[in-house]
C-alpha cells in the first residue's frame, strides 16, 4: 500500500469506530457461553482488530503530517491515548489472538505483566475497549481540525492543492 492521504485515513478511523460498535452490539446480543462460542469470539476479535486498525490509521495521519513538516498539537493526545494501560492490554490480547493463542475460559485472558485493572468479563472488557476507541475519535477530530489549517501541503487532506498548482 502506498502513502494514503490523511483525509481518507480519518474516514477509515471513523468507520473502524462504527465497526467496533457493531461488534460490541452483536456481542451483547449473543448467548453468553463459557468458553465463548465462535460467534462471541468473532465479535470479540472484531472489536480488537478494529481498534488496532484505527490506531495504525491515526498513526499514519500523524506520520503524514510530520513528513509534510507539520507539527500537530493533537499528536501528544494521540501518544497519550496509545500509552494508556487499556491500550497496551488491548494490543497484547490482539497480538495473542493474531499471532498465537489465548485462553478463552473465564473472561478475557490477562497478558503477563498487564497492569490493566478493569473487568476481564468479555462484554465489559469490549465496552471499555470501544469507549477507549471513541476517545480516539475525538483525537482524530482534533487532528482533522489542525490539518485543516495546513491545507496546501500535499497528502494532508483531500482538499490539499500542491503549491505548484496554485
Chimera marker file (.cmm) of the C-alpha trace (Angstrom):
<marker_set name="trace">
<marker id="1" x="0.000" y="0.000" z="0.000" r="1" g="1" b="0" radius="0.5"/>
<marker id="2" x="1.352" y="3.407" z="-0.923" r="1" g="1" b="0" radius="0.5"/>
<marker id="3" x="1.084" y="6.590" z="1.076" r="1" g="1" b="0" radius="0.5"/>
<marker id="4" x="-2.572" y="7.311" z="1.754" r="1" g="1" b="0" radius="0.5"/>
<marker id="5" x="-3.883" y="10.819" z="2.189" r="1" g="1" b="0" radius="0.5"/>
<marker id="6" x="-4.881" y="11.820" z="5.686" r="1" g="1" b="0" radius="0.5"/>
<marker id="7" x="-8.471" y="12.644" z="4.778" r="1" g="1" b="0" radius="0.5"/>
<marker id="8" x="-9.090" y="9.052" z="3.697" r="1" g="1" b="0" radius="0.5"/>
<marker id="9" x="-7.305" y="7.745" z="6.777" r="1" g="1" b="0" radius="0.5"/>
<marker id="10" x="-9.505" y="9.890" z="9.031" r="1" g="1" b="0" radius="0.5"/>
<marker id="11" x="-12.610" y="8.478" z="7.302" r="1" g="1" b="0" radius="0.5"/>
<marker id="12" x="-11.207" y="4.974" z="7.828" r="1" g="1" b="0" radius="0.5"/>
<marker id="13" x="-10.717" y="5.594" z="11.572" r="1" g="1" b="0" radius="0.5"/>
<marker id="14" x="-14.339" y="6.719" z="11.847" r="1" g="1" b="0" radius="0.5"/>
<marker id="15" x="-15.501" y="3.569" z="10.063" r="1" g="1" b="0" radius="0.5"/>
<marker id="16" x="-13.427" y="1.396" z="12.393" r="1" g="1" b="0" radius="0.5"/>
<marker id="17" x="-15.177" y="3.041" z="15.355" r="1" g="1" b="0" radius="0.5"/>
<marker id="18" x="-18.512" y="2.108" z="13.778" r="1" g="1" b="0" radius="0.5"/>
<marker id="19" x="-17.313" y="-1.449" z="13.139" r="1" g="1" b="0" radius="0.5"/>
<marker id="20" x="-16.177" y="-1.830" z="16.756" r="1" g="1" b="0" radius="0.5"/>
<marker id="21" x="-19.570" y="-0.569" z="17.983" r="1" g="1" b="0" radius="0.5"/>
<marker id="22" x="-21.290" y="-3.059" z="15.674" r="1" g="1" b="0" radius="0.5"/>
<marker id="23" x="-19.263" y="-5.965" z="17.072" r="1" g="1" b="0" radius="0.5"/>
<marker id="24" x="-19.919" y="-4.829" z="20.655" r="1" g="1" b="0" radius="0.5"/>
<marker id="25" x="-23.671" y="-4.657" z="19.996" r="1" g="1" b="0" radius="0.5"/>
<marker id="26" x="-23.653" y="-8.157" z="18.444" r="1" g="1" b="0" radius="0.5"/>
<marker id="27" x="-21.581" y="-9.461" z="21.343" r="1" g="1" b="0" radius="0.5"/>
<marker id="28" x="-24.143" y="-8.073" z="23.799" r="1" g="1" b="0" radius="0.5"/>
<marker id="29" x="-26.889" y="-9.926" z="21.898" r="1" g="1" b="0" radius="0.5"/>
<marker id="30" x="-25.021" y="-13.244" z="21.752" r="1" g="1" b="0" radius="0.5"/>
<marker id="31" x="-25.815" y="-16.053" z="24.152" r="1" g="1" b="0" radius="0.5"/>
<marker id="32" x="-23.134" y="-15.968" z="26.842" r="1" g="1" b="0" radius="0.5"/>
<marker id="33" x="-21.179" y="-19.197" z="26.963" r="1" g="1" b="0" radius="0.5"/>
<marker id="34" x="-18.007" y="-20.175" z="28.761" r="1" g="1" b="0" radius="0.5"/>
<marker id="35" x="-15.786" y="-20.791" z="26.930" r="1" g="1" b="0" radius="0.5"/>
<marker id="36" x="-17.105" y="-18.311" z="24.347" r="1" g="1" b="0" radius="0.5"/>
<marker id="37" x="-18.863" y="-19.565" z="21.237" r="1" g="1" b="0" radius="0.5"/>
<marker id="38" x="-17.400" y="-18.925" z="17.793" r="1" g="1" b="0" radius="0.5"/>
<marker id="39" x="-19.921" y="-16.061" z="17.458" r="1" g="1" b="0" radius="0.5"/>
<marker id="40" x="-18.732" y="-14.444" z="20.682" r="1" g="1" b="0" radius="0.5"/>
<marker id="41" x="-15.077" y="-14.916" z="19.770" r="1" g="1" b="0" radius="0.5"/>
<marker id="42" x="-15.632" y="-13.452" z="16.289" r="1" g="1" b="0" radius="0.5"/>
<marker id="43" x="-17.226" y="-10.309" z="17.702" r="1" g="1" b="0" radius="0.5"/>
<marker id="44" x="-14.600" y="-10.009" z="20.444" r="1" g="1" b="0" radius="0.5"/>
<marker id="45" x="-11.776" y="-10.279" z="17.924" r="1" g="1" b="0" radius="0.5"/>
<marker id="46" x="-13.667" y="-7.888" z="15.615" r="1" g="1" b="0" radius="0.5"/>
<marker id="47" x="-13.513" y="-5.262" z="18.369" r="1" g="1" b="0" radius="0.5"/>
<marker id="48" x="-9.791" y="-5.927" z="18.880" r="1" g="1" b="0" radius="0.5"/>
<marker id="49" x="-8.967" y="-5.744" z="15.174" r="1" g="1" b="0" radius="0.5"/>
<marker id="50" x="-10.989" y="-2.546" z="14.677" r="1" g="1" b="0" radius="0.5"/>
<marker id="51" x="-9.092" y="-0.833" z="17.474" r="1" g="1" b="0" radius="0.5"/>
<marker id="52" x="-5.697" y="-1.912" z="16.184" r="1" g="1" b="0" radius="0.5"/>
<marker id="53" x="-6.546" y="-0.838" z="12.620" r="1" g="1" b="0" radius="0.5"/>
<marker id="54" x="-7.824" y="2.559" z="13.801" r="1" g="1" b="0" radius="0.5"/>
<marker id="55" x="-4.649" y="3.060" z="15.834" r="1" g="1" b="0" radius="0.5"/>
<marker id="56" x="-2.466" y="2.369" z="12.787" r="1" g="1" b="0" radius="0.5"/>
<marker id="57" x="-4.580" y="4.628" z="10.575" r="1" g="1" b="0" radius="0.5"/>
<marker id="58" x="-4.458" y="7.522" z="13.059" r="1" g="1" b="0" radius="0.5"/>
<marker id="59" x="-0.717" y="6.995" z="13.422" r="1" g="1" b="0" radius="0.5"/>
<marker id="60" x="-0.392" y="7.280" z="9.635" r="1" g="1" b="0" radius="0.5"/>
<marker id="61" x="-2.146" y="10.669" z="9.777" r="1" g="1" b="0" radius="0.5"/>
<marker id="62" x="0.466" y="11.845" z="12.285" r="1" g="1" b="0" radius="0.5"/>
<marker id="63" x="3.303" y="10.450" z="10.147" r="1" g="1" b="0" radius="0.5"/>
<marker id="64" x="1.933" y="12.140" z="7.001" r="1" g="1" b="0" radius="0.5"/>
<marker id="65" x="1.852" y="15.461" z="8.834" r="1" g="1" b="0" radius="0.5"/>
<marker id="66" x="5.436" y="15.047" z="10.046" r="1" g="1" b="0" radius="0.5"/>
<marker id="67" x="6.610" y="14.195" z="6.528" r="1" g="1" b="0" radius="0.5"/>
<marker id="68" x="4.962" y="17.393" z="5.306" r="1" g="1" b="0" radius="0.5"/>
<marker id="69" x="6.755" y="19.358" z="8.013" r="1" g="1" b="0" radius="0.5"/>
<marker id="70" x="3.638" y="19.937" z="10.116" r="1" g="1" b="0" radius="0.5"/>
<marker id="71" x="3.751" y="19.510" z="13.878" r="1" g="1" b="0" radius="0.5"/>
<marker id="72" x="0.355" y="18.763" z="15.404" r="1" g="1" b="0" radius="0.5"/>
<marker id="73" x="-0.641" y="19.576" z="18.974" r="1" g="1" b="0" radius="0.5"/>
<marker id="74" x="-3.038" y="16.620" z="18.896" r="1" g="1" b="0" radius="0.5"/>
<marker id="75" x="-0.048" y="14.308" z="18.382" r="1" g="1" b="0" radius="0.5"/>
<marker id="76" x="0.613" y="14.489" z="22.135" r="1" g="1" b="0" radius="0.5"/>
<marker id="77" x="-3.007" y="13.477" z="22.784" r="1" g="1" b="0" radius="0.5"/>
<marker id="78" x="-2.592" y="10.562" z="20.395" r="1" g="1" b="0" radius="0.5"/>
<marker id="79" x="0.634" y="9.473" z="22.099" r="1" g="1" b="0" radius="0.5"/>
<marker id="80" x="-1.114" y="9.639" z="25.476" r="1" g="1" b="0" radius="0.5"/>
<marker id="81" x="-4.017" y="7.575" z="24.120" r="1" g="1" b="0" radius="0.5"/>
<marker id="82" x="-1.695" y="4.852" z="22.797" r="1" g="1" b="0" radius="0.5"/>
<marker id="83" x="0.180" y="4.744" z="26.102" r="1" g="1" b="0" radius="0.5"/>
<marker id="84" x="-2.822" y="4.121" z="28.344" r="1" g="1" b="0" radius="0.5"/>
<marker id="85" x="-2.951" y="0.901" z="30.300" r="1" g="1" b="0" radius="0.5"/>
<marker id="86" x="-6.005" y="-0.380" z="28.408" r="1" g="1" b="0" radius="0.5"/>
<marker id="87" x="-4.305" y="0.385" z="25.079" r="1" g="1" b="0" radius="0.5"/>
<marker id="88" x="-1.281" y="-1.733" z="25.967" r="1" g="1" b="0" radius="0.5"/>
<marker id="89" x="-3.531" y="-4.530" z="27.264" r="1" g="1" b="0" radius="0.5"/>
<marker id="90" x="-5.634" y="-4.489" z="24.079" r="1" g="1" b="0" radius="0.5"/>
<marker id="91" x="-2.509" y="-4.687" z="21.893" r="1" g="1" b="0" radius="0.5"/>
<marker id="92" x="-1.192" y="-7.656" z="23.851" r="1" g="1" b="0" radius="0.5"/>
<marker id="93" x="-4.515" y="-9.525" z="23.693" r="1" g="1" b="0" radius="0.5"/>
<marker id="94" x="-4.897" y="-8.736" z="19.969" r="1" g="1" b="0" radius="0.5"/>
<marker id="95" x="-1.341" y="-9.901" z="19.299" r="1" g="1" b="0" radius="0.5"/>
<marker id="96" x="-2.068" y="-13.171" z="21.091" r="1" g="1" b="0" radius="0.5"/>
<marker id="97" x="-5.248" y="-13.601" z="19.034" r="1" g="1" b="0" radius="0.5"/>
<marker id="98" x="-3.459" y="-12.874" z="15.758" r="1" g="1" b="0" radius="0.5"/>
<marker id="99" x="-0.074" y="-14.493" z="16.303" r="1" g="1" b="0" radius="0.5"/>
<marker id="100" x="-0.537" y="-17.120" z="18.986" r="1" g="1" b="0" radius="0.5"/>
<marker id="101" x="-3.345" y="-18.186" z="21.254" r="1" g="1" b="0" radius="0.5"/>
<marker id="102" x="-5.088" y="-17.018" z="24.404" r="1" g="1" b="0" radius="0.5"/>
<marker id="103" x="-7.272" y="-18.712" z="26.980" r="1" g="1" b="0" radius="0.5"/>
<marker id="104" x="-10.958" y="-18.343" z="26.220" r="1" g="1" b="0" radius="0.5"/>
<marker id="105" x="-12.266" y="-19.553" z="29.584" r="1" g="1" b="0" radius="0.5"/>
<marker id="106" x="-13.315" y="-17.328" z="32.493" r="1" g="1" b="0" radius="0.5"/>
<marker id="107" x="-13.283" y="-13.982" z="30.717" r="1" g="1" b="0" radius="0.5"/>
<marker id="108" x="-10.622" y="-12.166" z="28.728" r="1" g="1" b="0" radius="0.5"/>
<marker id="109" x="-7.103" y="-13.535" z="29.069" r="1" g="1" b="0" radius="0.5"/>
<marker id="110" x="-4.790" y="-11.231" z="31.050" r="1" g="1" b="0" radius="0.5"/>
<marker id="111" x="-1.383" y="-10.833" z="29.420" r="1" g="1" b="0" radius="0.5"/>
<marker id="112" x="1.653" y="-11.403" z="31.616" r="1" g="1" b="0" radius="0.5"/>
<marker id="113" x="2.728" y="-8.095" z="33.105" r="1" g="1" b="0" radius="0.5"/>
<marker id="114" x="-0.530" y="-6.305" z="32.313" r="1" g="1" b="0" radius="0.5"/>
<marker id="115" x="-1.436" y="-3.571" z="34.759" r="1" g="1" b="0" radius="0.5"/>
<marker id="116" x="-4.954" y="-3.080" z="33.373" r="1" g="1" b="0" radius="0.5"/>
<marker id="117" x="-7.309" y="-3.476" z="36.332" r="1" g="1" b="0" radius="0.5"/>
<marker id="118" x="-10.657" y="-3.172" z="34.526" r="1" g="1" b="0" radius="0.5"/>
<marker id="119" x="-13.130" y="-6.018" z="34.145" r="1" g="1" b="0" radius="0.5"/>
<marker id="120" x="-11.972" y="-9.096" z="32.241" r="1" g="1" b="0" radius="0.5"/>
<marker id="121" x="-15.598" y="-10.157" z="31.626" r="1" g="1" b="0" radius="0.5"/>
<marker id="122" x="-15.983" y="-10.366" z="27.844" r="1" g="1" b="0" radius="0.5"/>
<marker id="123" x="-18.739" y="-7.780" z="27.246" r="1" g="1" b="0" radius="0.5"/>
<marker id="124" x="-17.491" y="-5.356" z="29.909" r="1" g="1" b="0" radius="0.5"/>
<marker id="125" x="-13.938" y="-5.555" z="28.528" r="1" g="1" b="0" radius="0.5"/>
<marker id="126" x="-15.163" y="-4.893" z="24.995" r="1" g="1" b="0" radius="0.5"/>
<marker id="127" x="-17.325" y="-1.986" z="26.197" r="1" g="1" b="0" radius="0.5"/>
<marker id="128" x="-14.271" y="-0.432" z="27.868" r="1" g="1" b="0" radius="0.5"/>
<marker id="129" x="-12.278" y="-1.041" z="24.673" r="1" g="1" b="0" radius="0.5"/>
<marker id="130" x="-14.904" y="0.671" z="22.500" r="1" g="1" b="0" radius="0.5"/>
<marker id="131" x="-15.050" y="3.603" z="24.937" r="1" g="1" b="0" radius="0.5"/>
<marker id="132" x="-11.284" y="3.879" z="24.591" r="1" g="1" b="0" radius="0.5"/>
<marker id="133" x="-11.625" y="3.815" z="20.787" r="1" g="1" b="0" radius="0.5"/>
<marker id="134" x="-14.270" y="6.554" z="20.913" r="1" g="1" b="0" radius="0.5"/>
<marker id="135" x="-11.684" y="8.750" z="22.666" r="1" g="1" b="0" radius="0.5"/>
<marker id="136" x="-9.523" y="8.244" z="19.577" r="1" g="1" b="0" radius="0.5"/>
<marker id="137" x="-12.445" y="9.564" z="17.533" r="1" g="1" b="0" radius="0.5"/>
<marker id="138" x="-12.263" y="12.841" z="19.469" r="1" g="1" b="0" radius="0.5"/>
<marker id="139" x="-8.485" y="12.996" z="18.975" r="1" g="1" b="0" radius="0.5"/>
<marker id="140" x="-8.922" y="12.403" z="15.241" r="1" g="1" b="0" radius="0.5"/>
<marker id="141" x="-11.355" y="15.347" z="15.135" r="1" g="1" b="0" radius="0.5"/>
<marker id="142" x="-8.601" y="17.489" z="16.661" r="1" g="1" b="0" radius="0.5"/>
<marker id="143" x="-6.096" y="16.177" z="14.128" r="1" g="1" b="0" radius="0.5"/>
<marker id="144" x="-8.510" y="16.961" z="11.311" r="1" g="1" b="0" radius="0.5"/>
<marker id="145" x="-9.098" y="20.489" z="12.614" r="1" g="1" b="0" radius="0.5"/>
<marker id="146" x="-5.371" y="21.116" z="12.883" r="1" g="1" b="0" radius="0.5"/>
<marker id="147" x="-4.714" y="19.685" z="9.435" r="1" g="1" b="0" radius="0.5"/>
<marker id="148" x="-7.386" y="21.966" z="8.003" r="1" g="1" b="0" radius="0.5"/>
<marker id="149" x="-5.193" y="24.899" z="9.000" r="1" g="1" b="0" radius="0.5"/>
<marker id="150" x="-2.358" y="23.403" z="6.962" r="1" g="1" b="0" radius="0.5"/>
<marker id="151" x="-4.272" y="22.671" z="3.745" r="1" g="1" b="0" radius="0.5"/>
<marker id="152" x="-1.949" y="23.078" z="0.814" r="1" g="1" b="0" radius="0.5"/>
<marker id="153" x="0.627" y="20.574" z="1.953" r="1" g="1" b="0" radius="0.5"/>
<marker id="154" x="0.478" y="17.524" z="-0.276" r="1" g="1" b="0" radius="0.5"/>
<marker id="155" x="-1.222" y="14.474" z="1.208" r="1" g="1" b="0" radius="0.5"/>
<marker id="156" x="-2.590" y="16.071" z="4.369" r="1" g="1" b="0" radius="0.5"/>
<marker id="157" x="-6.236" y="16.416" z="3.397" r="1" g="1" b="0" radius="0.5"/>
<marker id="158" x="-8.050" y="15.648" z="0.150" r="1" g="1" b="0" radius="0.5"/>
<marker id="159" x="-8.648" y="19.362" z="-0.444" r="1" g="1" b="0" radius="0.5"/>
<marker id="160" x="-4.901" y="19.991" z="-0.365" r="1" g="1" b="0" radius="0.5"/>
<marker id="161" x="-3.605" y="21.524" z="-3.586" r="1" g="1" b="0" radius="0.5"/>
<marker id="162" x="0.112" y="21.277" z="-4.331" r="1" g="1" b="0" radius="0.5"/>
<marker id="163" x="1.788" y="24.694" z="-4.283" r="1" g="1" b="0" radius="0.5"/>
<marker id="164" x="2.783" y="24.194" z="-7.935" r="1" g="1" b="0" radius="0.5"/>
<marker id="165" x="-0.919" y="24.182" z="-8.928" r="1" g="1" b="0" radius="0.5"/>
<marker id="166" x="-1.903" y="27.382" z="-7.108" r="1" g="1" b="0" radius="0.5"/>
<link id1="1" id2="2" r="1" g="1" b="0" radius="0.2"/>
<link id1="2" id2="3" r="1" g="1" b="0" radius="0.2"/>
<link id1="3" id2="4" r="1" g="1" b="0" radius="0.2"/>
<link id1="4" id2="5" r="1" g="1" b="0" radius="0.2"/>
<link id1="5" id2="6" r="1" g="1" b="0" radius="0.2"/>
<link id1="6" id2="7" r="1" g="1" b="0" radius="0.2"/>
<link id1="7" id2="8" r="1" g="1" b="0" radius="0.2"/>
<link id1="8" id2="9" r="1" g="1" b="0" radius="0.2"/>
<link id1="9" id2="10" r="1" g="1" b="0" radius="0.2"/>
<link id1="10" id2="11" r="1" g="1" b="0" radius="0.2"/>
<link id1="11" id2="12" r="1" g="1" b="0" radius="0.2"/>
<link id1="12" id2="13" r="1" g="1" b="0" radius="0.2"/>
<link id1="13" id2="14" r="1" g="1" b="0" radius="0.2"/>
<link id1="14" id2="15" r="1" g="1" b="0" radius="0.2"/>
<link id1="15" id2="16" r="1" g="1" b="0" radius="0.2"/>
<link id1="16" id2="17" r="1" g="1" b="0" radius="0.2"/>
<link id1="17" id2="18" r="1" g="1" b="0" radius="0.2"/>
<link id1="18" id2="19" r="1" g="1" b="0" radius="0.2"/>
<link id1="19" id2="20" r="1" g="1" b="0" radius="0.2"/>
<link id1="20" id2="21" r="1" g="1" b="0" radius="0.2"/>
<link id1="21" id2="22" r="1" g="1" b="0" radius="0.2"/>
<link id1="22" id2="23" r="1" g="1" b="0" radius="0.2"/>
<link id1="23" id2="24" r="1" g="1" b="0" radius="0.2"/>
<link id1="24" id2="25" r="1" g="1" b="0" radius="0.2"/>
<link id1="25" id2="26" r="1" g="1" b="0" radius="0.2"/>
<link id1="26" id2="27" r="1" g="1" b="0" radius="0.2"/>
<link id1="27" id2="28" r="1" g="1" b="0" radius="0.2"/>
<link id1="28" id2="29" r="1" g="1" b="0" radius="0.2"/>
<link id1="29" id2="30" r="1" g="1" b="0" radius="0.2"/>
<link id1="30" id2="31" r="1" g="1" b="0" radius="0.2"/>
<link id1="31" id2="32" r="1" g="1" b="0" radius="0.2"/>
<link id1="32" id2="33" r="1" g="1" b="0" radius="0.2"/>
<link id1="33" id2="34" r="1" g="1" b="0" radius="0.2"/>
<link id1="34" id2="35" r="1" g="1" b="0" radius="0.2"/>
<link id1="35" id2="36" r="1" g="1" b="0" radius="0.2"/>
<link id1="36" id2="37" r="1" g="1" b="0" radius="0.2"/>
<link id1="37" id2="38" r="1" g="1" b="0" radius="0.2"/>
<link id1="38" id2="39" r="1" g="1" b="0" radius="0.2"/>
<link id1="39" id2="40" r="1" g="1" b="0" radius="0.2"/>
<link id1="40" id2="41" r="1" g="1" b="0" radius="0.2"/>
<link id1="41" id2="42" r="1" g="1" b="0" radius="0.2"/>
<link id1="42" id2="43" r="1" g="1" b="0" radius="0.2"/>
<link id1="43" id2="44" r="1" g="1" b="0" radius="0.2"/>
<link id1="44" id2="45" r="1" g="1" b="0" radius="0.2"/>
<link id1="45" id2="46" r="1" g="1" b="0" radius="0.2"/>
<link id1="46" id2="47" r="1" g="1" b="0" radius="0.2"/>
<link id1="47" id2="48" r="1" g="1" b="0" radius="0.2"/>
<link id1="48" id2="49" r="1" g="1" b="0" radius="0.2"/>
<link id1="49" id2="50" r="1" g="1" b="0" radius="0.2"/>
<link id1="50" id2="51" r="1" g="1" b="0" radius="0.2"/>
<link id1="51" id2="52" r="1" g="1" b="0" radius="0.2"/>
<link id1="52" id2="53" r="1" g="1" b="0" radius="0.2"/>
<link id1="53" id2="54" r="1" g="1" b="0" radius="0.2"/>
<link id1="54" id2="55" r="1" g="1" b="0" radius="0.2"/>
<link id1="55" id2="56" r="1" g="1" b="0" radius="0.2"/>
<link id1="56" id2="57" r="1" g="1" b="0" radius="0.2"/>
<link id1="57" id2="58" r="1" g="1" b="0" radius="0.2"/>
<link id1="58" id2="59" r="1" g="1" b="0" radius="0.2"/>
<link id1="59" id2="60" r="1" g="1" b="0" radius="0.2"/>
<link id1="60" id2="61" r="1" g="1" b="0" radius="0.2"/>
<link id1="61" id2="62" r="1" g="1" b="0" radius="0.2"/>
<link id1="62" id2="63" r="1" g="1" b="0" radius="0.2"/>
<link id1="63" id2="64" r="1" g="1" b="0" radius="0.2"/>
<link id1="64" id2="65" r="1" g="1" b="0" radius="0.2"/>
<link id1="65" id2="66" r="1" g="1" b="0" radius="0.2"/>
<link id1="66" id2="67" r="1" g="1" b="0" radius="0.2"/>
<link id1="67" id2="68" r="1" g="1" b="0" radius="0.2"/>
<link id1="68" id2="69" r="1" g="1" b="0" radius="0.2"/>
<link id1="69" id2="70" r="1" g="1" b="0" radius="0.2"/>
<link id1="70" id2="71" r="1" g="1" b="0" radius="0.2"/>
<link id1="71" id2="72" r="1" g="1" b="0" radius="0.2"/>
<link id1="72" id2="73" r="1" g="1" b="0" radius="0.2"/>
<link id1="73" id2="74" r="1" g="1" b="0" radius="0.2"/>
<link id1="74" id2="75" r="1" g="1" b="0" radius="0.2"/>
<link id1="75" id2="76" r="1" g="1" b="0" radius="0.2"/>
<link id1="76" id2="77" r="1" g="1" b="0" radius="0.2"/>
<link id1="77" id2="78" r="1" g="1" b="0" radius="0.2"/>
<link id1="78" id2="79" r="1" g="1" b="0" radius="0.2"/>
<link id1="79" id2="80" r="1" g="1" b="0" radius="0.2"/>
<link id1="80" id2="81" r="1" g="1" b="0" radius="0.2"/>
<link id1="81" id2="82" r="1" g="1" b="0" radius="0.2"/>
<link id1="82" id2="83" r="1" g="1" b="0" radius="0.2"/>
<link id1="83" id2="84" r="1" g="1" b="0" radius="0.2"/>
<link id1="84" id2="85" r="1" g="1" b="0" radius="0.2"/>
<link id1="85" id2="86" r="1" g="1" b="0" radius="0.2"/>
<link id1="86" id2="87" r="1" g="1" b="0" radius="0.2"/>
<link id1="87" id2="88" r="1" g="1" b="0" radius="0.2"/>
<link id1="88" id2="89" r="1" g="1" b="0" radius="0.2"/>
<link id1="89" id2="90" r="1" g="1" b="0" radius="0.2"/>
<link id1="90" id2="91" r="1" g="1" b="0" radius="0.2"/>
<link id1="91" id2="92" r="1" g="1" b="0" radius="0.2"/>
<link id1="92" id2="93" r="1" g="1" b="0" radius="0.2"/>
<link id1="93" id2="94" r="1" g="1" b="0" radius="0.2"/>
<link id1="94" id2="95" r="1" g="1" b="0" radius="0.2"/>
<link id1="95" id2="96" r="1" g="1" b="0" radius="0.2"/>
<link id1="96" id2="97" r="1" g="1" b="0" radius="0.2"/>
<link id1="97" id2="98" r="1" g="1" b="0" radius="0.2"/>
<link id1="98" id2="99" r="1" g="1" b="0" radius="0.2"/>
<link id1="99" id2="100" r="1" g="1" b="0" radius="0.2"/>
<link id1="100" id2="101" r="1" g="1" b="0" radius="0.2"/>
<link id1="101" id2="102" r="1" g="1" b="0" radius="0.2"/>
<link id1="102" id2="103" r="1" g="1" b="0" radius="0.2"/>
<link id1="103" id2="104" r="1" g="1" b="0" radius="0.2"/>
<link id1="104" id2="105" r="1" g="1" b="0" radius="0.2"/>
<link id1="105" id2="106" r="1" g="1" b="0" radius="0.2"/>
<link id1="106" id2="107" r="1" g="1" b="0" radius="0.2"/>
<link id1="107" id2="108" r="1" g="1" b="0" radius="0.2"/>
<link id1="108" id2="109" r="1" g="1" b="0" radius="0.2"/>
<link id1="109" id2="110" r="1" g="1" b="0" radius="0.2"/>
<link id1="110" id2="111" r="1" g="1" b="0" radius="0.2"/>
<link id1="111" id2="112" r="1" g="1" b="0" radius="0.2"/>
<link id1="112" id2="113" r="1" g="1" b="0" radius="0.2"/>
<link id1="113" id2="114" r="1" g="1" b="0" radius="0.2"/>
<link id1="114" id2="115" r="1" g="1" b="0" radius="0.2"/>
<link id1="115" id2="116" r="1" g="1" b="0" radius="0.2"/>
<link id1="116" id2="117" r="1" g="1" b="0" radius="0.2"/>
<link id1="117" id2="118" r="1" g="1" b="0" radius="0.2"/>
<link id1="118" id2="119" r="1" g="1" b="0" radius="0.2"/>
<link id1="119" id2="120" r="1" g="1" b="0" radius="0.2"/>
<link id1="120" id2="121" r="1" g="1" b="0" radius="0.2"/>
<link id1="121" id2="122" r="1" g="1" b="0" radius="0.2"/>
<link id1="122" id2="123" r="1" g="1" b="0" radius="0.2"/>
<link id1="123" id2="124" r="1" g="1" b="0" radius="0.2"/>
<link id1="124" id2="125" r="1" g="1" b="0" radius="0.2"/>
<link id1="125" id2="126" r="1" g="1" b="0" radius="0.2"/>
<link id1="126" id2="127" r="1" g="1" b="0" radius="0.2"/>
<link id1="127" id2="128" r="1" g="1" b="0" radius="0.2"/>
<link id1="128" id2="129" r="1" g="1" b="0" radius="0.2"/>
<link id1="129" id2="130" r="1" g="1" b="0" radius="0.2"/>
<link id1="130" id2="131" r="1" g="1" b="0" radius="0.2"/>
<link id1="131" id2="132" r="1" g="1" b="0" radius="0.2"/>
<link id1="132" id2="133" r="1" g="1" b="0" radius="0.2"/>
<link id1="133" id2="134" r="1" g="1" b="0" radius="0.2"/>
<link id1="134" id2="135" r="1" g="1" b="0" radius="0.2"/>
<link id1="135" id2="136" r="1" g="1" b="0" radius="0.2"/>
<link id1="136" id2="137" r="1" g="1" b="0" radius="0.2"/>
<link id1="137" id2="138" r="1" g="1" b="0" radius="0.2"/>
<link id1="138" id2="139" r="1" g="1" b="0" radius="0.2"/>
<link id1="139" id2="140" r="1" g="1" b="0" radius="0.2"/>
<link id1="140" id2="141" r="1" g="1" b="0" radius="0.2"/>
<link id1="141" id2="142" r="1" g="1" b="0" radius="0.2"/>
<link id1="142" id2="143" r="1" g="1" b="0" radius="0.2"/>
<link id1="143" id2="144" r="1" g="1" b="0" radius="0.2"/>
<link id1="144" id2="145" r="1" g="1" b="0" radius="0.2"/>
<link id1="145" id2="146" r="1" g="1" b="0" radius="0.2"/>
<link id1="146" id2="147" r="1" g="1" b="0" radius="0.2"/>
<link id1="147" id2="148" r="1" g="1" b="0" radius="0.2"/>
<link id1="148" id2="149" r="1" g="1" b="0" radius="0.2"/>
<link id1="149" id2="150" r="1" g="1" b="0" radius="0.2"/>
<link id1="150" id2="151" r="1" g="1" b="0" radius="0.2"/>
<link id1="151" id2="152" r="1" g="1" b="0" radius="0.2"/>
<link id1="152" id2="153" r="1" g="1" b="0" radius="0.2"/>
<link id1="153" id2="154" r="1" g="1" b="0" radius="0.2"/>
<link id1="154" id2="155" r="1" g="1" b="0" radius="0.2"/>
<link id1="155" id2="156" r="1" g="1" b="0" radius="0.2"/>
<link id1="156" id2="157" r="1" g="1" b="0" radius="0.2"/>
<link id1="157" id2="158" r="1" g="1" b="0" radius="0.2"/>
<link id1="158" id2="159" r="1" g="1" b="0" radius="0.2"/>
<link id1="159" id2="160" r="1" g="1" b="0" radius="0.2"/>
<link id1="160" id2="161" r="1" g="1" b="0" radius="0.2"/>
<link id1="161" id2="162" r="1" g="1" b="0" radius="0.2"/>
<link id1="162" id2="163" r="1" g="1" b="0" radius="0.2"/>
<link id1="163" id2="164" r="1" g="1" b="0" radius="0.2"/>
<link id1="164" id2="165" r="1" g="1" b="0" radius="0.2"/>
<link id1="165" id2="166" r="1" g="1" b="0" radius="0.2"/>
</marker_set>
